Amino acid sequence: MKRRRIILDNTFKLIREYGIDNVSLQMIAEKSEISKSLLQSYYPHKQKLTTDIMHNLFNTLWDEVYTNVVDQKQNLFTQVKAFCYIIGSLGIRDNGLDQVIRQAFSDNTTLDTWSQMLNSWITERNLISEFTPDQIDNIRSGISFIAAGGGRLYLKRKSHSLNPEEIADFMTSTLMGVFMNYDASEIKKVLDEGHQVIRNADIGSIHFAIDHMFDEGKEIYS
Protein backbone atom coordinates (compact mmCIF):
# COMPACT_ATOMS: atom_id res chain seq x y z
CA MET A 1 0.00 0.00 0.00
CA LYS A 2 2.85 2.40 0.80
CA ARG A 3 4.41 1.98 -2.66
CA ARG A 4 1.03 2.36 -4.33
CA ARG A 5 0.45 5.55 -2.37
CA ILE A 6 3.81 6.90 -3.56
CA ILE A 7 3.04 6.00 -7.18
CA LEU A 8 -0.35 7.73 -7.06
CA ASP A 9 1.06 10.82 -5.37
CA ASN A 10 3.90 11.17 -7.88
CA THR A 11 1.59 10.60 -10.83
CA PHE A 12 -0.79 13.25 -9.51
CA LYS A 13 2.08 15.74 -9.18
CA LEU A 14 3.38 14.99 -12.68
CA ILE A 15 -0.05 15.34 -14.27
CA ARG A 16 -0.58 18.67 -12.51
CA GLU A 17 2.74 19.90 -13.83
CA TYR A 18 2.81 18.51 -17.36
CA GLY A 19 -0.68 17.26 -18.26
CA ILE A 20 -1.70 13.64 -18.70
CA ASP A 21 -0.63 13.38 -22.35
CA ASN A 22 2.90 14.47 -21.48
CA VAL A 23 3.44 12.04 -18.61
CA SER A 24 4.79 8.58 -19.40
CA LEU A 25 5.05 5.47 -17.26
CA GLN A 26 8.83 5.88 -17.41
CA MET A 27 8.56 9.38 -15.90
CA ILE A 28 6.33 8.05 -13.13
CA ALA A 29 8.72 5.17 -12.43
CA GLU A 30 11.73 7.49 -12.24
CA LYS A 31 9.99 9.94 -9.91
CA SER A 32 8.87 7.02 -7.73
CA GLU A 33 12.42 5.60 -7.76
CA ILE A 34 11.31 2.20 -9.04
CA SER A 35 11.71 0.32 -12.30
CA LYS A 36 9.11 0.62 -15.02
CA SER A 37 8.45 -3.12 -14.80
CA LEU A 38 7.74 -2.83 -11.07
CA LEU A 39 5.43 0.11 -11.72
CA GLN A 40 3.55 -1.96 -14.30
CA SER A 41 3.08 -4.75 -11.78
CA TYR A 42 0.89 -2.25 -9.90
CA TYR A 43 -0.46 -0.35 -12.90
CA PRO A 44 -0.01 -2.06 -16.28
CA HIS A 45 -1.59 0.91 -18.08
CA LYS A 46 -1.68 4.65 -17.46
CA GLN A 47 -5.48 4.64 -17.77
CA LYS A 48 -5.88 2.71 -14.51
CA LEU A 49 -3.59 5.18 -12.76
CA THR A 50 -5.61 8.09 -14.09
CA THR A 51 -8.89 6.50 -13.04
CA ASP A 52 -7.61 5.86 -9.50
CA ILE A 53 -6.44 9.46 -9.21
CA MET A 54 -9.86 10.75 -10.32
CA HIS A 55 -11.51 8.37 -7.86
CA ASN A 56 -9.45 9.75 -5.00
CA LEU A 57 -9.84 13.36 -6.13
CA PHE A 58 -13.63 13.20 -6.29
CA ASN A 59 -13.93 11.27 -3.02
CA THR A 60 -11.77 13.86 -1.28
CA LEU A 61 -13.89 16.63 -2.78
CA TRP A 62 -17.14 15.01 -1.68
CA ASP A 63 -15.87 14.42 1.85
CA GLU A 64 -14.72 18.03 2.13
CA VAL A 65 -17.92 19.47 0.67
CA TYR A 66 -20.08 17.30 2.90
CA THR A 67 -18.04 18.04 6.01
CA ASN A 68 -17.16 21.71 5.57
CA VAL A 69 -19.47 23.30 2.98
CA VAL A 70 -23.03 21.99 3.01
CA ASP A 71 -25.39 21.33 5.87
CA GLN A 72 -26.34 17.66 5.95
CA LYS A 73 -30.01 18.71 6.12
CA GLN A 74 -29.82 20.67 2.86
CA ASN A 75 -31.54 19.02 -0.06
CA LEU A 76 -29.90 17.01 -2.80
CA PHE A 77 -30.00 19.74 -5.42
CA THR A 78 -28.39 22.39 -3.22
CA GLN A 79 -25.58 19.95 -2.50
CA VAL A 80 -25.19 19.14 -6.20
CA LYS A 81 -24.80 22.85 -6.98
CA ALA A 82 -22.22 23.28 -4.22
CA PHE A 83 -20.20 20.28 -5.37
CA CYS A 84 -20.18 21.32 -9.03
CA TYR A 85 -19.20 24.86 -8.06
CA ILE A 86 -16.27 23.66 -5.95
CA ILE A 87 -14.88 21.58 -8.81
CA GLY A 88 -15.01 24.50 -11.22
CA SER A 89 -13.51 26.93 -8.71
CA LEU A 90 -10.57 24.66 -7.98
CA GLY A 91 -9.82 24.26 -11.68
CA ILE A 92 -9.84 28.00 -12.24
CA ARG A 93 -7.57 28.85 -9.31
CA ASP A 94 -5.02 26.04 -9.87
CA ASN A 95 -3.63 25.36 -13.34
CA GLY A 96 -2.34 21.98 -12.24
CA LEU A 97 -5.73 20.86 -10.97
CA ASP A 98 -7.25 22.25 -14.15
CA GLN A 99 -5.10 19.76 -16.06
CA VAL A 100 -6.51 16.91 -13.98
CA ILE A 101 -10.13 18.11 -14.11
CA ARG A 102 -9.98 18.70 -17.85
CA GLN A 103 -8.78 15.13 -18.27
CA ALA A 104 -11.69 13.88 -16.18
CA PHE A 105 -14.17 15.74 -18.35
CA SER A 106 -12.64 14.87 -21.71
CA ASP A 107 -12.14 11.13 -21.24
CA ASN A 108 -15.17 8.83 -21.46
CA THR A 109 -13.80 6.35 -18.91
CA THR A 110 -13.16 8.94 -16.20
CA LEU A 111 -16.40 10.75 -17.07
CA ASP A 112 -18.32 7.52 -16.50
CA THR A 113 -16.40 7.02 -13.26
CA TRP A 114 -17.41 10.49 -12.08
CA SER A 115 -21.12 10.03 -12.78
CA GLN A 116 -21.11 6.56 -11.20
CA MET A 117 -19.38 7.88 -8.11
CA LEU A 118 -21.76 10.83 -7.84
CA ASN A 119 -24.71 8.45 -8.00
CA SER A 120 -23.10 6.27 -5.32
CA TRP A 121 -22.39 9.32 -3.20
CA ILE A 122 -26.00 10.54 -3.12
CA THR A 123 -27.13 7.04 -2.17
CA GLU A 124 -24.57 6.66 0.62
CA ARG A 125 -25.45 10.11 1.98
CA ASN A 126 -29.13 9.12 2.01
CA LEU A 127 -30.02 12.10 -0.17
CA ILE A 128 -32.64 10.33 -2.28
CA SER A 129 -34.68 8.45 0.33
CA GLU A 130 -37.56 10.92 -0.01
CA PHE A 131 -38.04 10.18 -3.71
CA THR A 132 -40.07 7.44 -5.42
CA PRO A 133 -38.30 4.67 -7.37
CA ASP A 134 -39.23 6.35 -10.67
CA GLN A 135 -37.89 9.68 -9.44
CA ILE A 136 -34.67 8.02 -8.31
CA ASP A 137 -34.24 6.54 -11.79
CA ASN A 138 -34.73 10.03 -13.23
CA ILE A 139 -32.18 11.50 -10.82
CA ARG A 140 -29.59 8.88 -11.77
CA SER A 141 -30.17 9.47 -15.48
CA GLY A 142 -30.03 13.21 -14.92
CA ILE A 143 -26.75 13.03 -13.05
CA SER A 144 -25.15 11.05 -15.87
CA PHE A 145 -26.42 13.68 -18.30
CA ILE A 146 -25.27 16.74 -16.36
CA ALA A 147 -21.88 15.15 -15.64
CA ALA A 148 -21.22 15.01 -19.38
CA GLY A 149 -22.89 18.33 -20.22
CA GLY A 150 -21.32 20.20 -17.33
CA GLY A 151 -17.94 18.75 -18.22
CA ARG A 152 -18.22 20.08 -21.76
CA LEU A 153 -19.21 23.50 -20.45
CA TYR A 154 -16.18 23.48 -18.16
CA LEU A 155 -13.90 22.67 -21.09
CA LYS A 156 -15.42 25.50 -23.15
CA ARG A 157 -15.99 27.93 -20.30
CA LYS A 158 -13.63 30.58 -21.67
CA SER A 159 -15.22 30.71 -25.11
CA HIS A 160 -18.67 30.95 -23.48
CA SER A 161 -17.47 33.36 -20.73
CA LEU A 162 -18.86 31.13 -17.99
CA ASN A 163 -17.85 31.22 -14.34
CA PRO A 164 -18.06 28.23 -11.95
CA GLU A 165 -21.40 29.24 -10.46
CA GLU A 166 -23.01 29.65 -13.88
CA ILE A 167 -21.88 26.15 -14.83
CA ALA A 168 -23.15 24.77 -11.50
CA ASP A 169 -26.49 26.55 -12.02
CA PHE A 170 -26.85 25.03 -15.48
CA MET A 171 -26.17 21.54 -14.15
CA THR A 172 -28.51 21.91 -11.17
CA SER A 173 -31.37 23.53 -13.08
CA THR A 174 -31.13 20.89 -15.83
CA LEU A 175 -31.33 18.10 -13.27
CA MET A 176 -34.30 19.71 -11.53
CA GLY A 177 -36.20 21.04 -14.53
CA VAL A 178 -35.61 18.50 -17.29
CA PHE A 179 -35.39 15.30 -15.28
CA MET A 180 -37.51 16.09 -12.19
CA ASN A 181 -40.07 18.57 -13.58
CA TYR A 182 -39.61 21.22 -10.91
CA ASP A 183 -41.01 24.61 -11.83
CA ALA A 184 -38.97 27.79 -12.25
CA SER A 185 -39.72 29.15 -8.77
CA GLU A 186 -38.59 25.92 -7.09
CA ILE A 187 -35.40 25.87 -9.14
CA LYS A 188 -34.67 29.51 -8.31
CA LYS A 189 -35.11 28.80 -4.60
CA VAL A 190 -32.51 26.02 -4.74
CA LEU A 191 -30.07 28.07 -6.82
CA ASP A 192 -30.38 30.99 -4.38
CA GLU A 193 -29.86 28.68 -1.41
CA GLY A 194 -26.85 27.18 -3.14
CA HIS A 195 -25.47 30.66 -3.73
CA GLN A 196 -25.54 31.37 0.00
CA VAL A 197 -23.83 28.05 0.71
CA ILE A 198 -20.95 28.59 -1.70
CA ARG A 199 -20.40 32.17 -0.50
CA ASN A 200 -19.21 30.68 2.78
CA ALA A 201 -17.18 27.85 1.24
CA ASP A 202 -13.52 27.76 2.25
CA ILE A 203 -11.93 26.79 -1.07
CA GLY A 204 -8.47 27.07 0.49
CA SER A 205 -9.09 24.26 2.98
CA ILE A 206 -10.50 22.03 0.22
CA HIS A 207 -7.46 22.80 -1.93
CA PHE A 208 -5.19 21.84 0.96
CA ALA A 209 -7.02 18.52 1.42
CA ILE A 210 -6.51 17.69 -2.25
CA ASP A 211 -2.83 18.59 -2.10
CA HIS A 212 -2.42 16.08 0.72
CA MET A 213 -4.91 13.37 -0.29
CA PHE A 214 -2.15 10.79 -0.80
CA ASP A 215 -0.35 11.53 2.47
CA GLU A 216 0.40 8.68 4.86
CA GLY A 217 -2.71 7.82 6.86
CA LYS A 218 -5.18 9.01 4.22
CA GLU A 219 -7.60 6.47 2.80
CA ILE A 220 -6.81 5.36 -0.75
CA TYR A 221 -9.77 4.67 -3.03
CA SER A 222 -9.68 2.38 -6.03
C-alpha positions in Angstrom: 0.0 0.0 0.0 2.9 2.4 0.8 4.4 2.0 -2.7 1.0 2.4 -4.3 0.5 5.5 -2.4 3.8 6.9 -3.6 3.0 6.0 -7.2 -0.4 7.7 -7.1 1.1 10.8 -5.4 3.9 11.2 -7.9 1.6 10.6 -10.8 -0.8 13.3 -9.5 2.1 15.7 -9.2 3.4 15.0 -12.7 0.0 15.3 -14.3 -0.6 18.7 -12.5 2.7 19.9 -13.8 2.8 18.5 -17.4 -0.7 17.3 -18.3 -1.7 13.6 -18.7 -0.6 13.4 -22.3 2.9 14.5 -21.5 3.4 12.0 -18.6 4.8 8.6 -19.4 5.1 5.5 -17.3 8.8 5.9 -17.4 8.6 9.4 -15.9 6.3 8.0 -13.1 8.7 5.2 -12.4 11.7 7.5 -12.2 10.0 9.9 -9.9 8.9 7.0 -7.7 12.4 5.6 -7.8 11.3 2.2 -9.0 11.7 0.3 -12.3 9.1 0.6 -15.0 8.4 -3.1 -14.8 7.7 -2.8 -11.1 5.4 0.1 -11.7 3.6 -2.0 -14.3 3.1 -4.7 -11.8 0.9 -2.2 -9.9 -0.5 -0.3 -12.9 0.0 -2.1 -16.3 -1.6 0.9 -18.1 -1.7 4.7 -17.5 -5.5 4.6 -17.8 -5.9 2.7 -14.5 -3.6 5.2 -12.8 -5.6 8.1 -14.1 -8.9 6.5 -13.0 -7.6 5.9 -9.5 -6.4 9.5 -9.2 -9.9 10.8 -10.3 -11.5 8.4 -7.9 -9.4 9.8 -5.0 -9.8 13.4 -6.1 -13.6 13.2 -6.3 -13.9 11.3 -3.0 -11.8 13.9 -1.3 -13.9 16.6 -2.8 -17.1 15.0 -1.7 -15.9 14.4 1.8 -14.7 18.0 2.1 -17.9 19.5 0.7 -20.1 17.3 2.9 -18.0 18.0 6.0 -17.2 21.7 5.6 -19.5 23.3 3.0 -23.0 22.0 3.0 -25.4 21.3 5.9 -26.3 17.7 6.0 -30.0 18.7 6.1 -29.8 20.7 2.9 -31.5 19.0 -0.1 -29.9 17.0 -2.8 -30.0 19.7 -5.4 -28.4 22.4 -3.2 -25.6 19.9 -2.5 -25.2 19.1 -6.2 -24.8 22.9 -7.0 -22.2 23.3 -4.2 -20.2 20.3 -5.4 -20.2 21.3 -9.0 -19.2 24.9 -8.1 -16.3 23.7 -6.0 -14.9 21.6 -8.8 -15.0 24.5 -11.2 -13.5 26.9 -8.7 -10.6 24.7 -8.0 -9.8 24.3 -11.7 -9.8 28.0 -12.2 -7.6 28.8 -9.3 -5.0 26.0 -9.9 -3.6 25.4 -13.3 -2.3 22.0 -12.2 -5.7 20.9 -11.0 -7.3 22.3 -14.1 -5.1 19.8 -16.1 -6.5 16.9 -14.0 -10.1 18.1 -14.1 -10.0 18.7 -17.9 -8.8 15.1 -18.3 -11.7 13.9 -16.2 -14.2 15.7 -18.3 -12.6 14.9 -21.7 -12.1 11.1 -21.2 -15.2 8.8 -21.5 -13.8 6.4 -18.9 -13.2 8.9 -16.2 -16.4 10.8 -17.1 -18.3 7.5 -16.5 -16.4 7.0 -13.3 -17.4 10.5 -12.1 -21.1 10.0 -12.8 -21.1 6.6 -11.2 -19.4 7.9 -8.1 -21.8 10.8 -7.8 -24.7 8.4 -8.0 -23.1 6.3 -5.3 -22.4 9.3 -3.2 -26.0 10.5 -3.1 -27.1 7.0 -2.2 -24.6 6.7 0.6 -25.5 10.1 2.0 -29.1 9.1 2.0 -30.0 12.1 -0.2 -32.6 10.3 -2.3 -34.7 8.4 0.3 -37.6 10.9 0.0 -38.0 10.2 -3.7 -40.1 7.4 -5.4 -38.3 4.7 -7.4 -39.2 6.4 -10.7 -37.9 9.7 -9.4 -34.7 8.0 -8.3 -34.2 6.5 -11.8 -34.7 10.0 -13.2 -32.2 11.5 -10.8 -29.6 8.9 -11.8 -30.2 9.5 -15.5 -30.0 13.2 -14.9 -26.7 13.0 -13.0 -25.2 11.1 -15.9 -26.4 13.7 -18.3 -25.3 16.7 -16.4 -21.9 15.2 -15.6 -21.2 15.0 -19.4 -22.9 18.3 -20.2 -21.3 20.2 -17.3 -17.9 18.7 -18.2 -18.2 20.1 -21.8 -19.2 23.5 -20.5 -16.2 23.5 -18.2 -13.9 22.7 -21.1 -15.4 25.5 -23.1 -16.0 27.9 -20.3 -13.6 30.6 -21.7 -15.2 30.7 -25.1 -18.7 31.0 -23.5 -17.5 33.4 -20.7 -18.9 31.1 -18.0 -17.8 31.2 -14.3 -18.1 28.2 -11.9 -21.4 29.2 -10.5 -23.0 29.7 -13.9 -21.9 26.1 -14.8 -23.2 24.8 -11.5 -26.5 26.6 -12.0 -26.8 25.0 -15.5 -26.2 21.5 -14.2 -28.5 21.9 -11.2 -31.4 23.5 -13.1 -31.1 20.9 -15.8 -31.3 18.1 -13.3 -34.3 19.7 -11.5 -36.2 21.0 -14.5 -35.6 18.5 -17.3 -35.4 15.3 -15.3 -37.5 16.1 -12.2 -40.1 18.6 -13.6 -39.6 21.2 -10.9 -41.0 24.6 -11.8 -39.0 27.8 -12.3 -39.7 29.1 -8.8 -38.6 25.9 -7.1 -35.4 25.9 -9.1 -34.7 29.5 -8.3 -35.1 28.8 -4.6 -32.5 26.0 -4.7 -30.1 28.1 -6.8 -30.4 31.0 -4.4 -29.9 28.7 -1.4 -26.8 27.2 -3.1 -25.5 30.7 -3.7 -25.5 31.4 0.0 -23.8 28.1 0.7 -20.9 28.6 -1.7 -20.4 32.2 -0.5 -19.2 30.7 2.8 -17.2 27.9 1.2 -13.5 27.8 2.2 -11.9 26.8 -1.1 -8.5 27.1 0.5 -9.1 24.3 3.0 -10.5 22.0 0.2 -7.5 22.8 -1.9 -5.2 21.8 1.0 -7.0 18.5 1.4 -6.5 17.7 -2.3 -2.8 18.6 -2.1 -2.4 16.1 0.7 -4.9 13.4 -0.3 -2.1 10.8 -0.8 -0.3 11.5 2.5 0.4 8.7 4.9 -2.7 7.8 6.9 -5.2 9.0 4.2 -7.6 6.5 2.8 -6.8 5.4 -0.7 -9.8 4.7 -3.0 -9.7 2.4 -6.0 
